[in-house]
């Protein structure tokens, strides 16, 4: 036995040594590359009359996700994401930069974003155009999110072999009830909230009427905003986008089956140009790049920001901005997930600074652990009790647990198309006693009380303990609505009437009292300063500490992503991704009390 233990000990030490050597080598290589870069070049050269190239990659996010080292070592890739604020900042800086003649939108590697994020960038594009400079959309094709951004440009160029098409918003899920029944898996569900649909795939084979109602509520609102914005930007008749989408065969017949010609005929694009013709047209606007003959002069927005973004001078008094993105879990978590103890560390960091006079919590989350959500909310409440105002700023989604952590803020801001609410709670515990018994595997034993060992994968859940869980879920729901009632100055009955797991858009949430004002992050910061009585202040974005390994991985993945072509996902790949997301969803359920406040009805970037 000692030989076996010694073997695995040596093997483990060898693996640790290999990992240390690997990341040490990566760190050394990156350090050398950075030093060479500093010694051999200054700021990127921006020729007068050149273009700012806005070429987002992947999905729009408020905060980039941490990189999984194992995934990186296997695939050489990390999460494909672009920060919303980076695009907005680049446009704002370029607006007054005399060297920048125009903006070129290249959306070929863009995977989309949710409506509030798309609207922020569209507003920044429109604001840039007010400077008198042009914006040219020059992509091979335009899918739904692409088309929304491109519509706000002066010109849209489309390759004749591709399309510019808005298909409409949809929300579909994969259901597993029959599969689980076939394997005799017991799905033990405990919930409160008529519209709480997070666990439906495990005990239904189709979407419930309540879930369809909740999803259509925000999808229709989003579609109205989407179509109105494009029709106004492109000077199209009201209803033009729906006319195209709902009568596509007839429309396409009139365009001889050519989707590109249909886009041109209906006014969605301005010119059909091949890749060479597009390149030559852009060269005629910016001049030819001396380093790359035949290419236009331009600088990518990421390089431009490295060159031009300068830290603002710090005022004595500060507004601490804490951004939380992703699922809410108990404990510590990397960026892209909200760990309760990680957020507590950020709040404590703000409170330890005597210059911090207010806190703004920027939320982009559909919730998660009920326990973790309350831990975060209570820590923010302690800050308020210490005289530090707290303002919540909602991003694309701030629902269920995302709303819980915001509920008692002094003021709550949201975008018109933010998805919020989803005030409800559930518990989900699968057990496999029937599956195992099929193969002659049984569990048995003794305990000193009626609830000892009451939850078991091979024995199921004791009925008494199941009743306790349901009572705890009901108590959690009561705590949720009482918390909201206290924070929003509403009666418990009023909150219960708009709760039940129902989701609302930001505009509707304002009407029913779940938020205070429509506005973005800057509006929330200004409001926090007002509450703190500040006239001069600086915004301090408190970021979680990033390890050297994470810094190295981010640098490497960004370099690799810049050299790789966009990867298309086929239909089978999309199905596998959907199933993996459901499995990952279950993997995040780590609440010690089996209580979850998750808005599964809420959208995610895959909708686009």
C-alpha angles and dihedrals in degrees: 000000000000090000091055092049091047091050094053091044091055091044092051092048090050091052092050090048091050091051092049091049092047096051091038088056092047091049092049092048092048092047091052091048091050093049092049089049092052093048098045104041143031124198117336111273112253111192117214110261093023128134134253105228112215102197109157117189126211122342129346112249140173092221130016117245122243116260118248105228092208092053090047093051091048099044107012088234139107133188110315102227142143124204114240091215092055091060093045092048093049091053093046093051095043092051091076098028106111092202092062110081099176146344123250116204110210107180101166094113095038116116097187141247143230120283099258090054093045090050092052091055094042089054090050090051091051090047090051091053090056087071087069094251121125131241118210120193106211113173134133092239142355124225122187101287091037092054092052092057094039091052089068092058126095092239135017118206119196132187110241091233096057140057144241106208139155109206099179132252120292137178118202133164139193116243127208108181097113091044091052091045090052089055092042093239112165113221108201109198128186120178149148120205129071091227097041100121105159095113098040096107089064098053103025137054094208141031116278121239089245093053091048090050093050094047095046089052094066096028091058090046091050093046092051090051091045097050094041091052094050094044091051094044093048095038092240127154117268109270094023095125093051090047090057096043097044095045100036099138092052092044092048093049090058088053092052091250093299112133093193091054089048090055090050094045093050095047098248092123135023106213139019107216133164120235092264093045090050091050092048091048092052091047088055089057101043106019127244123304108244092210095049112033113214093027129103123249111259147127126225114244094241092057090042092055092050088054102040110025107100126182113257115241109266117241120214094252120055141199108214113220115199116188118202119186133175138011118349113236137172115261131005124344140175124244113296091042127068111231113189094222092044091055092045088057090054092048090048090050089056093047093050090060110083090202093063107099100170141011128226115198111203107200129195104162143116091208136247132184114036092207093051092046092054092046090056094044092049092051089053089049090054088055090052091049087054090057099263112129116225123207123187119215114192121211125192094317130018104158140138103351087008088059093041093061090048100043100094098039115127089244134007124208126189139171116251091253098039111130111228142148115056090150102182141097140221145173127214126190121167118202130188106206093121093045092051094044088058087066096041097262117136137171126218141152145120137276137189095235138031091258101042107125090356094153116057134155090219099039103034125223122317109242091234091054091045088057090050091053092050091049089050090050091050090048089050091053091050089050090050096052092042090052091051092045091053094046096044098039092241132130119258088244091054092051093046090054092058095035125065089118093297117154125219137189118243092255092053092042088058091054094051096043102252092122135026106219145006110242148106135257095284090053089053092050091050090049091051090052090051092051089049092048094241125153097174121034144130129232112241112200104206110210127191115253111270118211121231088247091056091048090052093048092049092051093047096046092048090052092047093045090054091059100042125084120238113276119225119214116219125218094265089049090052091053092049090048090051092051092046090052089054091050091046088049091057090046091061093058099105101137108142090219095045089241121136136185101193128152104214089165088065120101129251132193091268087075089073 
